[in-house]
Amino acid sequence: MENLPILEPYRIKVVEPVRQSTVEERRGLIAEAGYNPFLLRSEDVFIDLLTDSGTGAMSQRQWGAVMDGDEAYAGSRSFYRLKEAVEEVLGFPCVIPTHQGRAAEHVLFTSMLKAGDLVPNNMHFDTTKAHVQHRGAETVDLLCPEGYEAASAHPFKGNMDTAALDRLLTERGKRVPLVMVTVTCNSGGGQPVSLENLTEVRRICDRHSKPLFLDAARFAENAFFIQRRERPDLSVPEVVRQMMSLADGITMSAKKDALVNIGGMIALRDEALYRECSNWAILFEGFPTYGGLAGRDLDAMAQGLREVVDVGYLAHRLGQVAYLADRLREAGVPIVEPPGGHAVYLDARRFLPNVPQDQFPAWALSVELYIKGGIRTVEIGTVLSGRNPATGEHDYARLELLRLAVPRRTYTQSHLDWVAKSVIDVYRRRDEVRGVRFTYEPPVLRHFTARFEPLA
Ligand SMILES: *Cc1c(COP(=O)(O)O)cnc(C)c1O
């Protein structure tokens, strides 16, 4: 994004050593791991860009809050401090903590969905989709057309196609118990949703008498994009309050914008729905004042929610992602534009035009980047897509992407320079990079445990 500061707005008080291995060592380590970065030990990774989920650093105030945790089974002070933070930052009077974001989905969808229902979303995240389907309901992704164009520079590629939503609710509205919008749109590359779009979605929901829920894992990053690109007249906390005021409730993975390593929640306005969800939460998660977490986790979340809407933090956070994208773009490396909030995506088909899709170019690139720089990344391409159950053929992905997800407050600018240098070095000798083939292919979720060999 436009000229964001990349100077770290913090200094370091606790350090976690990381080890730089040699290229030769890494060749051996990745071979032992079956050329699958998921099977590496984290201690053999120098810079881990596998995910931004639960991998960030907590602040001194969060660690202080951990010590304040009240571990009472019921009615703990920590719960009430979380409730206050949710009310203050997000404006919801009711909150149910859960152990992760997917657990919040489990509880909310058990309360609200039944077999045969339809759930529209700008784009469902994997766990959200799986939980909708687990209830016997169907998902519909209604992302705006620009969201599917890797080259489109639209500032809000996470927007929902509101005409399509209106049509769906007019034609099949009886089957739709709720509408969801994911902010930022994770599966679409961390792209933001505009306040104007959210407002229009709300208007359509009102016209059809449907509740609106946000999948709010990265609500603060989304609010920062709105503040920068759409509503400079508002502060980030004001944007957050406006976004939330449009929704009936949220599910949230606290491992992203609550700046903690584990946790999630449901936040709601409606008392009756809160009571219904509380009953399921007791069954799946625990008593509704702890919900599968320790009291200390709730205190860390409460503090994280207050810190994440700080504009200095967000400018640096989004600035790091934009900085990495700028370095790569300058060197001609093909990336998905514009970069989203939490990651830079390399376009592997343009990066490695000589590697055909059935030799998994993005996967091959992830192996090469590990060998070159000790950097762990994740393929979002055909290995991840799996096989079509009907034909048994690879379900070829529309885009072969390699995701470089940036953990929050974890790496410095010199780490990002190392990442950029390593990617650029691989790009300069891209003609030498070969594809891979399976030596072991598990039947489901093959990317996690598959093994490969490099092609000669
Ligand atoms: C991470 C994430 C989830 C699931 O949360 P977990 O904490 O991993 O269970 C749901 N939706 C979105 C948009 C996410 O990014």
The ligand as a Gaussian input file, in Angstrom:
#p B3LYP/6-31G(d) Opt

LIG

0 1
 C       -8.539000     -18.941000      10.462000
 C       -9.889000     -18.654000       9.977000
 C      -11.012000     -19.390000      10.427000
 C      -10.873000     -20.590000      11.351000
 O      -10.289000     -20.260000      12.549000
 P       -9.395000     -21.308000      13.396000
 O       -8.999000     -20.478000      14.589000
 O       -8.229000     -21.699000      12.540000
 O      -10.259000     -22.446000      13.756000
 C      -12.252000     -19.030000       9.956000
 N      -12.421000     -18.036000       9.081000
 C      -11.381000     -17.307000       8.625000
 C      -11.610000     -16.198000       7.663000
 C      -10.088000     -17.602000       9.047000
 O       -9.049000     -16.896000       8.567000

